């Protein structure tokens, strides 16, 4: 699989607006599942990190209603947004129905349903 650019990822997100996305986030031993109906997205790039060093300078924000699924329980997605931190992005694979983003912290798999 070829390594894609963030531009290709944002093009994929644009083409899947108003669709339900299944997002799987794997960080170390933690795995979260999110179902989100993508209304819009933002690609944010900030010049400086926050004062406390927390938060990514480079991120994708996916906006829309959704739920977080953990251990078989569903909870509403806080503030109808899901953030994918892109600092330390090592790979972005774009396929027809799926995008996989690999960062230093984890792997995000986004599937359009």
C-alpha positions as CSV (number, residue, x, y, z in Angstrom):
1,X,0.0,0.0,0.0
2,X,1.2,3.4,-0.8
3,X,1.7,6.2,1.7
4,X,-0.9,8.9,1.0
5,X,-0.8,12.5,1.9
6,X,-3.1,14.4,4.3
7,X,-4.6,16.1,1.2
8,X,-5.7,12.6,0.0
9,X,-7.2,11.9,3.4
10,X,-9.1,15.2,3.4
11,X,-10.4,14.5,-0.1
12,X,-11.6,11.1,1.1
13,X,-13.3,12.7,4.1
14,X,-15.0,15.2,1.8
15,X,-16.3,12.5,-0.5
16,X,-17.7,10.7,2.6
17,X,-19.5,13.7,4.2
18,X,-23.0,12.9,5.4
19,X,-22.1,9.2,5.8
20,X,-21.6,7.2,8.9
21,X,-18.0,6.5,9.8
22,X,-16.8,3.8,12.0
23,X,-13.5,4.8,13.7
24,X,-11.3,2.4,15.6
25,X,-8.5,4.0,17.7
26,X,-5.8,1.8,19.0
27,X,-3.3,3.4,21.5
28,X,-1.0,1.1,23.4
29,X,-3.4,-1.2,25.2
30,X,-6.4,1.0,24.8
31,X,-8.9,0.5,22.0
32,X,-12.0,2.8,21.4
33,X,-14.7,2.5,18.8
34,X,-16.7,5.5,17.6
35,X,-19.6,5.7,15.2
36,X,-20.0,9.2,13.8
37,X,-22.2,10.8,11.1
38,X,-19.7,13.1,9.4
39,X,-21.2,16.5,8.9
40,X,-18.0,18.4,8.3
41,X,-14.3,18.2,9.2
42,X,-11.4,20.6,9.8
43,X,-7.7,20.1,9.3
44,X,-6.0,22.2,12.0
45,X,-2.4,23.3,12.1
46,X,-1.2,25.4,15.0
47,X,2.2,27.0,15.1
48,X,2.7,26.5,18.9
49,X,1.8,23.8,21.3
50,X,-0.4,24.7,24.3
51,X,1.4,26.0,27.4
52,X,1.0,22.7,29.3
53,X,2.4,20.8,26.3
54,X,-0.9,18.8,25.9
55,X,-2.7,18.6,22.6
56,X,-1.6,18.2,19.1
57,X,-0.4,21.0,16.9
58,X,-1.6,19.2,13.8
59,X,-5.1,17.5,14.0
60,X,-8.2,16.4,12.1
61,X,-11.5,17.3,13.7
62,X,-14.4,15.3,12.6
63,X,-17.8,17.0,13.4
64,X,-21.1,15.2,13.6
65,X,-23.4,13.3,16.0
66,X,-22.0,10.0,17.2
67,X,-21.4,7.5,20.0
68,X,-18.4,6.1,21.7
69,X,-18.5,2.4,22.2
70,X,-16.4,0.9,25.0
71,X,-16.9,-2.6,26.6
72,X,-20.2,-3.0,24.8
73,X,-21.6,0.3,26.2
74,X,-22.5,3.3,24.1
75,X,-22.2,6.9,25.3
76,X,-22.8,10.1,23.3
77,X,-19.7,11.6,21.6
78,X,-18.7,14.7,23.7
79,X,-19.4,17.9,21.8
80,X,-20.3,16.1,18.6
81,X,-16.6,16.0,17.6
82,X,-13.8,13.5,17.4
83,X,-10.2,14.6,17.3
84,X,-7.4,12.7,15.6
85,X,-4.0,14.0,16.6
86,X,-1.6,14.0,13.6
87,X,1.6,15.0,15.4
88,X,4.1,12.2,14.7
89,X,2.1,10.9,11.7
90,X,4.1,8.0,10.1
91,X,1.7,6.7,7.5
92,X,-1.6,7.5,5.9
93,X,-3.2,4.8,3.7
94,X,-6.3,5.7,1.7
95,X,-8.4,3.0,0.1
96,X,-11.9,3.1,-1.4
97,X,-13.8,2.5,1.8
98,X,-11.2,3.0,4.5
99,X,-8.4,5.3,5.7
100,X,-5.7,4.2,8.2
101,X,-3.6,6.8,9.9
102,X,-0.6,5.7,11.9
103,X,1.0,8.1,14.4
104,X,3.6,7.7,17.1
105,X,0.8,7.3,19.6
106,X,-1.6,4.9,17.8
107,X,-3.5,3.7,14.8
108,X,-6.8,5.2,13.6
109,X,-8.9,3.2,11.2
110,X,-11.8,5.1,9.6
111,X,-14.3,3.0,7.6
112,X,-17.2,4.5,5.6
113,X,-20.4,2.5,6.0
